[in-house]
Amino acid sequence: MGKGDTNAPIIIRRKTVVQGGGHHGGAWKVAYADFVTAMMAFFLLMWLLNATTEKQRKGIADYFSPTLPVNRISGGGDGAFGGDSVLSQNQAAESGTGAIFPIPLKQPGDHAMDSDTAREGEDELRQVAEEIERTLAGRSGELMASDRIARRVVTRVTDEGLIVEFFDLEDEPLFAPDTTDPEPILDEIAGMLTRVFSLVGNQVAVNGYVRAYPEVLRVNPTWDLSAARAQVLRERLEAAGFDRKRIQRVTGYADRKPAVPAVPMSVRNNRIEAILLRKGR
């Protein structure tokens, strides 16, 4: 370029523009979808906890638990047995939640039953429990038990055997209040028990329970009343044709084991139990 040339050189700068704030590979969309799914699952869980009963929640928990078999003892239905089969156990069953017919483990040196004998005993208890269910549901070919019995019966299987429990309703007690005078329904209960218990030869125990009475009473009648009511059921069983030699014991527990511990004076605590004992008990 000459000294007198006044034209400046032309410099061209090429600028690469990066489009920011737009597409970032879509990872944020996946994260957002996961968040929305988690929130939906959370609100669904909260709704289930509020909209279901304790028995239904137990059924759902058993279904998703990897350690418990899915079985009929903890269904979430609302049928004649309030969501439970007659094979259902207590919320605090001695044999553990989820077990249907627990077989005692045989330890070295003990005299536990062998597996064949134990299985035979379990099958017999299952047979009687299913017969009770058929009777109360009216599916048997014989005379259907009245709805009054079905409303007040609870059955469960424990280490002791098959427990069939009958309890007072507010307007339909088993006995006249504060007495040992049975209502007519007790004869119907005794007839049903005699028929279904005749399917097996196991021994039977009868337990009586009553509600708590005010402590200001000079004489607390709970012990005598519970034992006497159990004796009345024994007498009704024998009158219905039950073999008296199969009755192993009759016990009164007073108000010591309430069905509703929070309300000791509730009529629900007035109840009697007929227990089909496991063999060897």
N, C-alpha and C positions, 0 to 999 in steps of 0.2 A: 504494500500500500504506500502510495507516495505521500510526501510531506504535505502536499497541498490538497490531498483528497479528504474531503470533509464528511463523506458518507460512513456512518457507523455500521459495524457488522450486525447482521440479523441473527439472533440467538433464539432457537425454538425449544421450549421446555414442554415436555409431555408429562402430564400428571395423571397417575392412575387413581381413580376414585373407587374406594371400597364402600359398598352399600352396607352400612351398619344399621342395627335396630330392626332388622327384618328377620330373615330365616336363620335359625341357629341349629339346624339339624333336627328339630322337632322333639328334642329330649324333654323340654319343659311340658309338652303336651302329655307325655307318658306319666311324668311326675304328678301333674294335675289330675289325670284320670285315676291314678292310684289314691290320691288324697280324697277325691270325691267318693270312690268306692269304699274307702275306710270309714268315711263319715256316714255313708248310707248304712254300712254294717253296724256302726255304733248306735245309730238311732233305731235300727231294727231291733237290736239287742235291748235297748231301753224300753221299747214298746212291748216286747215279749215279756220282760220282767214285770211290767205293769198290768198286762192284759191276761196273764195266765195264773193258775192256782199253783199251790206248792206241789201237788201231785203231778200236774202237767209239766212243771219245771223239772221235777225229778225224772220224768219220762224222757224229756229232751236231753237232760244231762247224761242219762244212761245210754241213749242212742249214740251220742258223740264220744263217749268214754271208751278208750281203747282197751281198758282192762276189765270191762263188764260186758257180759253177753246181752244182746238185745233179746228180751223175753217178755212174757205177758204179765209179769208182776207189776210193771210200772208204766202202764199205758196212760196216755193223756186224755182218754175219752171221758165222756160224761154220762155213761150208761147207768144201768140199774145199780152198779156197785161203785158209783162215784169216781170212775176212772181206774179202779183197781179190779183185778181178778180176785176170786176167792183164794187164790194161791198167794196173794200179796202178804207182805210182812209189815211189821211195825216200822215207823220211821226210825226207830232205834232197835231194830231186831237184834237179838243176841247173836245170831249167826252171821251178821254183817250185811250191809246194804248190797243188794244185787244178787245174793245167793238165793236159789230156789229151794233146793233140798240138800243142805250141807251134809256131807258124810264125814264123821269124825276121823281124823288122821290116826293111824295105828302107830303108836310109839313102841320102841323096844321094851319088852317086859310087861306091857299092859295086856288087858284081856278084851280088847276091842273086837267087834264083830268082823269077820272076814268080808271081802268085797262082795261076794255073792249074796250073803245074808243081808248085808247093808242095802244092796240094791233092791232086793226083794221087799225089804221094809219100806224103802222110799216109794216103790211102785204101789204098794198098798195104800200109803198115805195119799199119794196122788190120785188113786182111784176114788177114795172117799171124798177128797176135796172136790174133784170134778163132779161127783154125784150130787154133792151139796149144791154146786153151782147150777147143775141142770134142774134140780128140784126147785130152787128159788127162782130161777129164770123161767120155769114152767115149760121146759123142753123135754122133760121126762114123760113117759107114757102113763104115769100114775097121777094121783091127785096132786095138783099144784099147790105148793105152800102159799099161804096168803101173803099179800103185799105187806101186811103189818110185820111179818117176820123178816122179809127182805129189807125193810127199812131199818131194822135194828140189829142186824147181824154183821159181825166182823170176823173173818177167818184169817189165820196166819200160821205159818209153819216155823217152829223154833227147834232148838236142840232137844226140847222136851217132847215134842210131838206136834200134832195138828190141833190147834186151839180154835174152838168155835165159841165166840163170845156173843152174848145177847145183853142189850142194855136198855135202860128206861128211855122213853121219849117224854117230852114235857106233858103231853096230854094222854099218853098211853103207857103207864108203868107196867112192869112185870108182876109187881105185888102191890097190894093196897098200901098207901103211904105209911111208913113207919111200922109196918106189921109184916108178919110172915104169911099172910093170906094171899094165895096166888090168884092172879087174874086168869080168865079162861084161856088166854093165849099161851100160857105155860104148858097146858096139856097138848096143844098143837105143836109146840116146840119139842116136847118130850117125844111125841110120836114121830116127828121128822128125824130126830137124832137116833131113835131106836132103829128106824129103817136103814139109815145110811151107815150107822156104826155096825150093823149086822153084816156088812160086806167083808169085814175082817175080824180077827179074833183078838186084837190088841186090848190091853187093859185100859181102863178109863179113870180119870180123876175129875172131880167136880170142885170148883172154887167159887166162893161168894165174896162180893165186894159191896160196900155201901158208901154213900157220901159222908162227909164229915158233919158233925153236929156241933152246936155252940159249946164252947168250953165251960160256960156257966152252968151247964146242967149238972145236977148232983150225981146222977148216974149216967154214964155214957153208954148208949146201947149198941155201939157199932160192932163190938166183938160178937156178942150173942146174936145180933140180927144177921150179920153176914154168914155166920156158921149155920144158923137155922134156915136161912134161905137156900143155902147149898144143900142142906138135908132135904128140903122140900123138893128140889129138882131131882135128887136121887130117888126119892119116893115116887115121883111122877114117872121117871124112867122105868122103874121096876113095874109100876102099874101098867105101863104101855107094853110090857113084855120083854124088857131088856134083862139080860142075864145078870143077876145080882152078884155073882161070883167075879164078874169082870170089873166091878167097881173097886179100885184099889184104895182110894182115899177120898175123903170129903173135908175140905178146908175152908175156914173163914178168915179173911184177911182184914176185916174191919175197914178202916179208911186209910190203911197204910200204903196202898199202891193206887192212887187215883188216876183215872184215865185222863183227867184234865187237872194237872197239878196247880195251874194258875187259879182255878176256881174250885177249891176243895168241897164246897157245898153244892156243886152242880149236880143235877139229877143224872147227868151222863155218867157219873161215877158209880151209880147203882147198876150193877151188872153181875151176871153169873157166867161161868165158863165151863164148858165140857171139853176135856182134853183127851184126845186119842193118843195114848202114850206110845212112844217108840218101844220096840221090843227090847227088853233088857233094862228099861227104866223103872 
